[in-house]
């Protein structure tokens, strides 16, 4: 493979019969039907429900275990005027869950307050001190949101203090459950609720439905934010909640969402799942990461714009501080990892485990994610508390390594841990960190195969460029909202030609490409790939992996591709025929890659100059007019000895990068270049420069191959003559004088007519056939060979795409 991909490409192959059925039954384009089938949809009815995501498809909340008991206990508390405390969590799901519960309690006329623990001082979930504070405040009913399912000891203590606890949660239940008044969590083993993927805010949304007797559509905005921010699967009820919530936020955003959108530079009517996940959610999380989540709660509960703007500005400032802190911590963590690798003499440790004093545990997960992206290994980032000797932090994993299972195997080492396959949080004493690191290294060695160490991208389908029409891509919007378990469709388009490539952005860190295939073109945007411009230079032939989107500008809508990855099995062309700094560019290539580099020269003059400039580098320099690869390198100067020549010939047989200073202008030179380009010799990249002397020889020495119109003119002359003798000064000479065409060209044209049966030949006699067979010129072997031979001598006149195709054809020829 000439260009290797960054990811492993896992391309689906949808069932074509099912695709056709979906196209007809759902009235969608082939692109949409193929994506749906590739994602496992097989029932027309179920797929139609998925696409519609209507409120009618919401489930009965009372099917959830514990729901009925929770409803009755809350009603009792309201009737009796009991003081209720909502106990939340400091992330975006916890914050939205808390505010949703306060909305519900306000609607019920309850007396309540809220409590969210401090991340670094108290940690996640219920704690004994918070329960004592609740008891002292006269709290009789405590309702947890987005936490509580593992709080066995804490809820038992609350009961002793006279506090009833209702748990609403969505995390994985442990084997031993707390003895609360009610446990409302769809993931309980004996819970019959059909959808298990709700987030904390989603569970509260269902509780509100049960309490008030109808789906509370006016609550869907915060439920949608919690669902998207907590990376819940956007299928089933989550898809309905997200759709309802996005629609509400676009039409009637509350003061908090308006203010938060404004500091993000987003209009509420333009909100989608991506903007919530990458813009709103980080700001809602920022308070809990660096200070306290109360600011986010106050923002979402605000009723006036002025108040909301103040809280949004504070969260925006905290988010900027969080970004700088993450950036600095990533640098420190990377330096620590590199020092560990140097100390151990290896970079092969399977799991990165880093602990340091001064780090903020609130951003540990973000830092871990950055290092996973950089090294593609599971990562644990731990902040050391010098006073207690405890390390608190977060972990992120890769596909194939179940982080929760790995931590469970080592549960005795930790004070506390929790999470799932991809992410986890933990507390561990400092002296046990190295032991955990060693054990995780061994588990990764046992559990992961060699291919697991390269990131994988699941791809919905491979399509030709022609199928990426505006209509088809517009229909993809029916699959929104996109997110976890329903990502934006990923497609592969194979063998596209890069027509243009240019950097964009202030620092040139991004790329904008124009690709072509079968006379169709499309723009491609590649964020963060500016440094890869040379690999994606005009003339490159690639397979691309990306997402289709619609670019709107000045009222115009057109399809574009957001590039994720690319690869190629073809030899690559860098067309520098317009480069007026040839020698400095060649020198730059030599400095960057002396091994596997060969310079081919199209004329003796340019060969002599290349020898004088670059012979000291040891790079083989050869004339295209040399007869074969087996011949030793013949230097016309005394610079290279016979020994160096032999070495040059061997290097040529293993070349990776061929620089051509001018293209062939004779059949022998073309044959030599074809040998150099053959798959037996190798090669990855060819850079072509223009040699004016060579171009002049081509222009003067080779007439253009006749087109179909010219063949028709000669055909008409033959028909008019009827018959003639094939002699040196006969009919062919007459045509040559009339048309100015070379005799060799005319004889080739007459040979083609004879082969096709348009002219009958007997000895020297030639006769036009009055009713010739209907045959195309392409059916003549003489025509095809003559055209190929002519094209071979006009390489310097080819477009970049034509030259790329010719190089590919040479490199893929099977030896005879």
DRENVEXTI-200722 format. One record per residue (C-alpha): residue in one letter; z, x, y negated. Coordinates in steps of 0.02 Angstrom, whole numbers, padded with zeros to 5 digits, always signed. Layout:
N
AZXY
...
***
This chain:
816
X+00000+00000+00000
X-00054+00076-00166
X+00078-00013-00272
X+00238-00064-00185
X+00330-00223-00234
X+00509-00222-00295
X+00556-00367-00181
X+00521-00423-00004
X+00401-00569-00020
X+00442-00715+00094
X+00291-00829+00071
X+00294-01005+00141
X+00145-01080+00231
X+00154-01269+00202
X+00087-01389+00333
X-00084-01440+00264
X-00082-01614+00343
X+00087-01650+00265
X+00027-01584+00098
X-00120-01705+00103
X-00002-01847+00149
X+00111-01806+00000
X-00037-01795-00118
X-00090-01970-00070
X+00081-02051-00047
X+00165-01976-00200
X+00007-01966-00308
X+00036-01784-00353
X-00076-01632-00367
X-00096-01514-00219
X+00013-01384-00307
X+00163-01503-00320
X+00139-01570-00144
X+00130-01393-00073
X+00291-01342-00161
X+00383-01495-00094
X+00324-01464+00084
X+00364-01279+00071
X+00543-01326+00024
X+00566-01426+00182
X+00531-01602+00124
X+00447-01703+00261
X+00492-01886+00231
X+00391-01978+00098
X+00535-02096+00059
X+00665-01958+00041
X+00547-01852-00063
X+00510-02001-00176
X+00698-02023-00202
X+00714-01839-00244
X+00576-01851-00374
X+00644-02011-00451
X+00830-01962-00448
X+00879-02137-00504
X+01055-02199-00539
X+01035-02322-00395
X+01046-02175-00276
X+01222-02127-00329
X+01347-02143-00186
X+01499-02255-00176
X+01644-02151-00244
X+01768-02237-00128
X+01681-02153+00020
X+01768-01993-00036
X+01931-01961+00053
X+02083-01983-00060
X+01987-02076-00195
X+02069-02247-00170
X+02245-02172-00170
X+02207-02070-00327
X+02141-02223-00418
X+02296-02325-00378
X+02417-02186-00429
X+02329-02160-00596
X+02329-02348-00631
X+02515-02350-00591
X+02547-02207-00712
X+02452-02297-00849
X+02545-02459-00819
X+02714-02372-00824
X+02672-02263-00974
X+02702-02103-00877
X+02662-01937-00959
X+02509-01863-00870
X+02455-01682-00879
X+02276-01627-00839
X+02283-01453-00762
X+02113-01368-00778
X+02026-01202-00758
X+01959-01076-00883
X+01775-01073-00835
X+01638-01192-00895
X+01661-01309-00747
X+01849-01311-00772
X+01830-01345-00959
X+01704-01486-00936
X+01812-01560-00796
X+01963-01557-00911
X+01874-01643-01056
X+01796-01772-00939
X+01968-01815-00869
X+02038-01836-01046
X+01892-01952-01088
X+01936-02057-00937
X+02122-02060-00976
X+02086-02107-01156
X+01978-02251-01098
X+02119-02308-00984
X+02246-02299-01126
X+02351-02166-01039
X+02475-02044-01116
X+02419-01868-01073
X+02399-01686-01122
X+02305-01536-01049
X+02351-01366-00982
X+02234-01223-00938
X+02310-01061-00873
X+02274-00896-00957
X+02154-00795-00849
X+02238-00624-00861
X+02420-00679-00879
X+02425-00823-00755
X+02266-00813-00653
X+02172-00952-00566
X+02251-01115-00512
X+02425-01190-00513
X+02571-01073-00541
X+02759-01097-00529
X+02794-01062-00713
X+02667-01192-00767
X+02750-01319-00654
X+02919-01280-00732
X+02844-01307-00905
X+02773-01474-00847
X+02941-01530-00779
X+03028-01481-00942
X+02898-01582-01039
X+02936-01738-00937
X+02772-01741-00841
X+02776-01864-00697
X+02595-01851-00639
X+02493-01692-00638
X+02305-01704-00604
X+02215-01543-00561
X+02030-01527-00599
X+01920-01390-00523
X+02071-01316-00433
X+02220-01358-00325
X+02150-01373-00149
X+02235-01208-00097
X+02398-01232-00195
X+02510-01271-00045
X+02669-01188-00108
X+02644-01237-00289
X+02619-01422-00252
X+02770-01421-00136
X+02871-01348-00280
X+02803-01480-00400
X+02861-01616-00281
X+03035-01539-00280
X+03033-01547-00471
X+02990-01733-00465
X+02807-01716-00511
X+02671-01807-00414
X+02508-01708-00398
X+02331-01775-00378
X+02206-01639-00333
X+02024-01658-00385
X+01930-01504-00328
X+01769-01446-00246
X+01814-01275-00176
X+01824-01238+00010
X+01984-01313+00082
X+02098-01194+00180
X+02159-01232+00355
X+02327-01289+00287
X+02311-01418+00147
X+02439-01453+00012
X+02544-01612+00028
X+02487-01695-00133
X+02486-01881-00174
X+02297-01875-00154
X+02169-01740-00114
X+01998-01786-00186
X+01875-01657-00123
X+01713-01699-00030
X+01725-01537+00069
X+01877-01591+00168
X+01835-01585+00353
X+01870-01769+00386
X+01792-01831+00224
X+01642-01944+00260
X+01566-01927+00086
X+01383-01887+00115
X+01357-01762-00025
X+01463-01605-00020
X+01390-01508-00166
X+01483-01582-00316
X+01564-01466-00442
X+01736-01499-00518
X+01660-01600-00661
X+01556-01696-00533
X+01713-01748-00438
X+01790-01810-00601
X+01629-01904-00639
X+01647-01994-00472
X+01832-02029-00506
X+01782-02111-00672
X+01656-02217-00578
X+01793-02273-00458
X+01919-02307-00597
X+01803-02406-00711
X+01694-02491-00583
X+01525-02421-00636
X+01435-02254-00651
X+01493-02186-00818
X+01325-02130-00887
X+01408-02081-01051
X+01505-01949-00953
X+01350-01872-00876
X+01327-01743-01016
X+01483-01641-00974
X+01461-01671-00788
X+01286-01597-00802
X+01347-01444-00897
X+01482-01411-00766
X+01357-01434-00624
X+01229-01314-00698
X+01355-01186-00761
X+01444-01177-00593
X+01277-01145-00504
X+01291-01300-00396
X+01139-01352-00292
X+01029-01465-00398
X+00993-01583-00256
X+01066-01751-00205
X+01191-01823-00328
X+01194-01663-00430
X+01010-01686-00470
X+01043-01864-00529
X+01194-01809-00633
X+01097-01664-00710
X+00949-01776-00754
X+01060-01911-00830
X+01161-01782-00925
X+01011-01689-00994
X+00933-01852-01051
X+01095-01901-01139
X+01114-01732-01224
X+00935-01737-01286
X+00952-01914-01356
X+01134-01927-01410
X+01222-01757-01408
X+01405-01765-01455
X+01474-01659-01595
X+01524-01515-01481
X+01355-01503-01396
X+01266-01513-01564
X+01371-01372-01633
X+01353-01265-01477
X+01164-01290-01473
X+01154-01241-01656
X+01241-01072-01633
X+01124-01042-01484
X+00972-01076-01594
X+00920-01223-01485
X+00876-01399-01538
X+00971-01527-01432
X+00809-01616-01390
X+00747-01453-01312
X+00895-01431-01195
X+00855-01399-01011
X+00947-01326-00863
X+00893-01148-00906
X+00955-01158-01085
X+01120-01230-01028
X+01142-01096-00895
X+01092-00947-01004
X+01148-01002-01178
X+01278-01141-01181
X+01377-01097-01025
X+01410-00913-01070
X+01487-00969-01235
X+01595-01100-01150
X+01652-00963-01030
X+01683-00835-01167
X+01849-00909-01224
X+01924-00903-01051
X+01858-00728-01018
X+01927-00643-01174
X+02062-00757-01248
X+02098-00937-01196
X+01989-01082-01138
X+02075-01205-01257
X+01944-01169-01389
X+01806-01232-01274
X+01908-01386-01231
X+01933-01425-01416
X+01748-01399-01449
X+01690-01523-01317
X+01824-01648-01367
X+01784-01635-01554
X+01731-01795-01642
X+01669-01722-01807
X+01533-01595-01844
X+01638-01489-01961
X+01775-01465-01832
X+01649-01433-01693
X+01555-01305-01797
X+01714-01202-01819
X+01751-01198-01633
X+01568-01160-01590
X+01565-01015-01712
X+01725-00946-01635
X+01652-00957-01459
X+01489-00879-01517
X+01586-00732-01590
X+01686-00713-01430
X+01525-00717-01329
X+01453-00574-01434
X+01612-00475-01404
X+01599-00517-01219
X+01420-00452-01214
X+01470-00286-01294
X+01620-00270-01179
X+01512-00303-01025
X+01384-00175-01083
X+01518-00042-01110
X+01606-00082-00945
X+01441-00071-00850
X+01415+00103-00922
X+01591+00156-00871
X+01575+00078-00698
X+01407+00163-00670
X+01479+00332-00721
X+01627+00305-00604
X+01509+00259-00461
X+01401+00413-00491
X+01554+00526-00493
X+01611+00451-00327
X+01439+00481-00252
X+01438+00662-00311
X+01613+00691-00245
X+01568+00619-00074
X+01398+00705-00075
X+01308+00543-00036
X+01246+00386-00120
X+01240+00291+00044
X+01408+00200+00031
X+01362+00022+00076
X+01482-00073-00037
X+01525-00020-00214
X+01712-00039-00246
X+01773+00018-00418
X+01945+00002-00498
X+02001+00065-00668
X+02139+00039-00795
X+02087-00039-00958
X+01951-00149-00888
X+01955-00336-00924
X+01968-00440-00766
X+01884-00585-00857
X+01715-00498-00859
X+01728-00415-00688
X+01606-00537-00608
X+01476-00508-00744
X+01490-00319-00723
X+01478-00335-00534
X+01320-00439-00552
X+01240-00305-00663
X+01275-00170-00534
X+01209-00279-00393
X+01046-00294-00492
X+01041-00105-00517
X+01087-00045-00341
X+01068-00199-00231
X+01231-00176-00139
X+01387-00286-00134
X+01500-00241-00281
X+01687-00263-00314
X+01749-00231-00492
X+01939-00223-00512
X+02045-00210-00669
X+02204-00111-00639
X+02367-00171-00716
X+02465-00010-00743
X+02632-00100-00756
X+02620-00193-00591
X+02500-00084-00493
X+02397-00238-00452
X+02209-00247-00467
X+02126-00410-00514
X+01939-00433-00512
X+01782-00510-00445
X+01649-00471-00316
X+01465-00513-00300
X+01360-00494-00143
X+01181-00482-00079
X+01085-00590+00044
X+01148-00565+00221
X+01323-00504+00177
X+01450-00646+00179
X+01577-00589+00052
X+01707-00722+00091
X+01695-00683+00277
X+01711-00496+00243
X+01866-00521+00136
X+01938-00640+00266
X+01923-00500+00396
X+02038-00399+00283
X+02151-00536+00217
X+02310-00437+00255
X+02261-00306+00126
X+02256-00429-00020
X+02384-00527-00117
X+02258-00665-00147
X+02072-00695-00128
X+01948-00839-00130
X+01765-00876-00150
X+01609-00898-00046
X+01463-00800+00028
X+01394-00735-00137
X+01546-00720-00251
X+01734-00699-00239
X+01891-00661-00337
X+02037-00558-00274
X+02202-00476-00313
X+02251-00318-00219
X+02377-00178-00241
X+02302-00016-00304
X+02351+00089-00153
X+02251-00025-00037
X+02086-00022-00134
X+02016+00131-00041
X+02061+00056+00127
X+01970-00105+00082
X+01819-00004+00021
X+01809+00091+00187
X+01823-00067+00291
X+01690-00159+00189
X+01575-00009+00208
X+01590-00021+00398
X+01565-00210+00400
X+01407-00194+00295
X+01344-00062+00417
X+01374-00182+00561
X+01312-00342+00481
X+01157-00288+00384
X+00988-00234+00452
X+00880-00101+00365
X+00770-00234+00283
X+00923-00320+00209
X+00941-00177+00085
X+00785-00230-00008
X+00803-00389-00112
X+00703-00538-00052
X+00612-00669-00152
X+00570-00834-00069
X+00398-00890-00126
X+00340-01070-00117
X+00156-01035-00090
X+00006-00924-00121
X-00132-01002-00226
X-00297-00953-00305
X-00296-00944-00495
X-00407-01099-00501
X-00266-01210-00434
X-00151-01167-00580
X-00227-01301-00692
X-00137-01375-00842
X-00127-01544-00755
X-00050-01469-00598
X+00080-01367-00692
X+00126-01517-00800
X+00161-01612-00638
X+00283-01476-00584
X+00398-01544-00720
X+00433-01688-00600
X+00537-01565-00498
X+00654-01532-00645
X+00795-01499-00676
X+00780-01328-00597
X+00927-01225-00538
X+01020-01174-00382
X+00937-01245-00222
X+00796-01311-00331
X+00730-01157-00422
X+00574-01151-00526
X+00427-01139-00406
X+00375-00962-00367
X+00193-00929-00328
X+00086-00783-00276
X-00092-00760-00338
X-00182-00626-00239
X-00317-00506-00296
X-00315-00540-00483
X-00398-00419-00602
X-00303-00357-00755
X-00422-00378-00900
X-00302-00335-01042
X-00129-00257-01049
X-00026-00232-01205
X+00157-00209-01247
X+00251-00331-01356
X+00421-00340-01439
X+00491-00225-01572
X+00524-00085-01449
X+00375-00122-01336
X+00491-00169-01193
X+00386-00318-01135
X+00207-00339-01075
X+00073-00469-01104
X-00072-00465-00981
X-00234-00559-00964
X-00284-00581-00783
X-00448-00643-00710
X-00510-00712-00545
X-00676-00796-00508
X-00722-00810-00693
X-00555-00890-00739
X-00425-00805-00846
X-00241-00832-00885
X-00104-00748-00986
X+00043-00665-00900
X+00208-00621-00984
X+00313-00483-00905
X+00484-00467-00986
X+00566-00297-00973
X+00411-00215-00897
X+00343-00126-01051
X+00364+00045-00971
X+00250-00010-00828
X+00097-00031-00938
X+00007+00116-00858
X+00031+00041-00684
X-00037-00124-00750
X-00177-00051-00853
X-00344-00141-00876
X-00445-00123-00716
X-00295-00140-00599
X-00313-00260-00453
X-00148-00337-00400
X-00060-00477-00308
X+00065-00554-00430
X+00225-00651-00401
X+00286-00763-00539
X+00326-00933-00609
X+00199-01049-00688
X+00243-01119-00858
X+00160-01200-01008
X+00146-01107-01173
X+00138-01219-01325
X+00079-01147-01491
X+00010-01240-01642
X-00016-01397-01539
X-00111-01306-01401
X-00047-01307-01223
X-00102-01182-01093
X-00039-01116-00928
X+00041-00945-00917
X+00131-00846-00782
X+00303-00768-00802
X+00286-00610-00697
X+00427-00563-00577
X+00344-00434-00464
X+00176-00366-00411
X+00096-00260-00276
X-00074-00196-00223
X-00155-00130-00066
X-00308-00075-00165
X-00351+00091-00242
X-00313+00076-00427
X-00429+00113-00574
X-00375+00177-00744
X-00529+00157-00852
X-00515+00285-00994
X-00700+00293-01036
X-00658+00246-01216
X-00521+00377-01231
X-00571+00504-01363
X-00427+00621-01318
X-00486+00660-01142
X-00419+00837-01124
X-00245+00800-01191
X-00233+00646-01078
X-00288+00749-00926
X-00157+00880-00970
X-00025+00744-00979
X-00073+00683-00804
X-00062+00862-00738
X+00110+00886-00814
X+00172+00721-00741
X+00095+00742-00568
X+00024+00908-00513
X+00045+00872-00327
X-00093+00766-00250
X-00199+00776-00407
X-00386+00820-00402
X-00510+00835-00545
X-00692+00789-00512
X-00826+00837-00638
X-00992+00749-00666
X-01082+00894-00750
X-01078+01084-00743
X-01034+01095-00926
X-00878+00989-00910
X-00836+01078-00747
X-00836+01247-00838
X-00725+01180-00976
X-00604+01104-00850
X-00594+01271-00759
X-00556+01363-00919
X-00419+01241-00969
X-00335+01197-00805
X-00372+01327-00671
X-00202+01408-00700
X-00115+01245-00648
X-00175+01256-00468
X-00251+01082-00476
X-00415+01076-00374
X-00568+01056-00486
X-00732+01007-00403
X-00910+00967-00450
X-00977+00799-00392
X-01138+00887-00344
X-01049+00982-00204
X-01125+00920-00042
X-00974+00873+00064
X-00787+00878+00087
X-00804+01009+00222
X-00879+01135+00102
X-00755+01256+00028
X-00723+01243-00157
X-00855+01348-00244
X-00797+01410-00413
X-00935+01470-00529
X-00810+01582-00617
X-00705+01723-00548
X-00545+01626-00577
X-00517+01564-00399
X-00523+01668-00243
X-00591+01607-00075
X-00411+01578-00019
X-00377+01466-00168
X-00538+01374-00134
X-00485+01332+00043
X-00318+01273-00022
X-00407+01163-00148
X-00513+01086-00011
X-00358+01044+00091
X-00274+00967-00059
X-00427+00861-00089
X-00409+00787+00084
X-00235+00726+00036
X-00264+00674-00144
X-00164+00532-00221
X-00237+00536-00396
X-00419+00577-00432
X-00471+00611-00613
X-00659+00591-00639
X-00732+00677-00792
X-00896+00582-00789
X-00975+00478-00651
X-01116+00521-00528
X-01298+00516-00585
X-01386+00564-00423
X-01385+00493-00247
X-01306+00654-00181
X-01166+00645-00308
X-01133+00463-00267
X-01124+00508-00082
X-00999+00646-00121
X-00890+00526-00221
X-00901+00396-00083
X-00836+00528+00039
X-00692+00568-00078
X-00649+00384-00090
X-00659+00348+00096
X-00498+00287+00179
X-00493+00441+00291
X-00466+00552+00138
X-00333+00443+00055
X-00303+00408-00127
X-00203+00287-00233
X-00270+00298-00410
X-00432+00348-00496
X-00437+00385-00682
X-00612+00387-00757
X-00662+00473-00918
X-00834+00471-00998
X-00947+00624-00995
X-01084+00599-01124
X-01199+00724-01039
X-01186+00631-00874
X-01212+00463-00958
X-01371+00529-01041
X-01440+00586-00873
X-01408+00414-00799
X-01489+00324-00946
X-01644+00434-00944
X-01666+00449-00756
X-01641+00275-00687
X-01735+00116-00727
X-01641-00048-00715
X-01656-00142-00551
X-01780-00287-00573
X-01703-00460-00592
X-01766-00621-00511
X-01879-00662-00658
X-01967-00494-00641
X-01986-00520-00455
X-02065-00688-00498
X-02190-00606-00617
X-02249-00481-00484
X-02255-00623-00357
X-02372-00719-00474
X-02486-00567-00492
X-02498-00551-00303
X-02541-00735-00285
X-02676-00720-00420
X-02755-00568-00335
X-02750-00647-00162
X-02791-00489-00062
X-02805-00302-00091
X-02803-00131-00009
X-02648-00022-00014
X-02718+00136-00096
X-02651+00263-00224
X-02760+00202-00367
X-02772+00021-00315
X-02680-00140-00354
X-02506-00063-00369
X-02569+00060-00501
X-02643-00086-00599
X-02477-00178-00599
X-02389-00019-00656
X-02506-00001-00804
X-02483-00185-00854
X-02294-00194-00834
X-02239-00015-00866
X-02133-00017-00709
X-02117+00139-00600
X-02227+00143-00444
X-02074+00166-00335
X-01998+00004-00402
X-02161-00093-00375
X-02181-00029-00198
X-02004-00083-00160
X-02041-00258-00229
X-02199-00273-00122
X-02103-00213+00031
X-01977-00352+00000
X-02117-00483-00011
X-02191-00417+00150
X-02023-00423+00240
X-01994-00601+00183
X-02168-00656+00243
X-02242-00685+00070
X-02373-00548+00099
X-02463-00513+00263
X-02498-00330+00304
X-02626-00264+00429
X-02662-00079+00417
X-02705-00044+00235
X-02751-00226+00202
X-02631-00340+00107
X-02652-00529+00090
X-02548-00658-00006
X-02487-00796+00110
X-02538-00964+00035
X-02396-01064+00112
X-02257-00936+00131
X-02087-00979+00209
X-01946-01030+00088
X-01833-00879+00090
X-01714-00802-00036
X-01725-00621-00094
X-01550-00591-00023
X-01621-00617+00151
X-01720-00455+00135
X-01630-00300+00198
X-01748-00193+00093
X-01697-00291-00063
X-01511-00273-00027
X-01521-00087+00008
X-01630-00054-00145
X-01511-00151-00258
X-01360-00060-00187
X-01446+00107-00211
X-01489+00063-00390
X-01313+00007-00427
X-01243+00168-00357
X-01338+00263-00491
X-01275+00153-00632
X-01086+00172-00608
X-01061+00230-00787
X-01137+00067-00851
X-01025-00045-00745
X-00888-00148-00824
X-00709-00103-00779
X-00701-00247-00655
X-00867-00199-00573
X-00811-00018-00558
X-00643-00072-00484
X-00733-00178-00354
X-00847-00033-00310
X-00698+00084-00287
X-00613-00045-00176
X-00770-00066-00071
X-00782+00123-00044
X-00600+00139+00002
X-00606-00004+00127
X-00763+00049+00221
X-00739+00070+00406
X-00813+00235+00465
X-00971+00218+00570
***
